[in-house]
Amino acid sequence: MRMSLAVMTAFIGLCATTALAAEAIDPQRIVSAATGDWDKDGSLDLAMLVSAPEGSDEDHAVYIYLEDGDSAQLKLKTVAPNKVWGDWTMAGRAPFIAALPNGSILITSHNDSIGRDRWEQKLTVAYRNFDFVVAGYTYSSYDTLDLDNTSKCDFNVLTGKGKLNGNPVAVAGKMIFLKDWNDETGQKVCQEQ
């Protein structure tokens, strides 16, 4: 979902005054944004995917803001740099962020356009213990030349329980902060079972 110009303008002003944000974010670097009540306090919060500065080879960063109940301003709560792969200038490879009805954040990256190996990865991010954690991981893939070569893995990172190609998966549950998450953590579970 793309942000409106008014929301982006307000956000850029906010970034310039936020202590944790080292620089104002160019609106053209905002790839996707969503609003929701992440901390369940009755106010709207903001989550965004932001591309790395020009010339960088890093993946997109995730910025999450919570509304401060005292001043009703959005305050930067979490920055997770170099977290989400994607190419928002090419169809079929643009990552996006969305609000889920339960107050969690869904971050999706995928490749639906280049090569024979197509895939989609989803991270469900939830607010727990005053920070954002990866609560769920879903990965699916298929080979455009070998239609029998497909895979689907979905598990709850917090409990360690899920399914791989329809079969139960069980690993030790973990609480991993979004800023500490590495995609290999989820991929390892999906490949070893």
C-alpha angles and dihedrals in degrees: 000000000000120000122241117250091247093054092046092049091050090047094051090054088050092051092053091058099039113106095214094051107083093195141017111262117240106233090229088065092060104102100177138348140189137184127214142132098275096169095037095235095130097258131103117257129189135233124183142180110220125189119232118262115279112281094028121117093206124118123246120295126228117227118189123189129189124202111247107231092211099054101016088231126131111251124195108250104167138015116186108182125199094014112122125054120213150114110232093186092064125066115244095025105066115120120219142189127218141178117244121215091246092060096261125125122239117207115190129189125173150158112224098151118042128066129347096284108082122182146166128206126192128189119195109206121196135183109245131161092357095305140073119265135181102252099172140022127196126179128175130173142173138184114234091210098041108043091185090062100087134132136189124185125175125169143160106242092201095055099025091227127124147104136284114195089338095310123111118265122198127181132148110290117238139187104226119178114230091240089057097043119118120189089226088069091065095036091053091057091048094049101041100052 
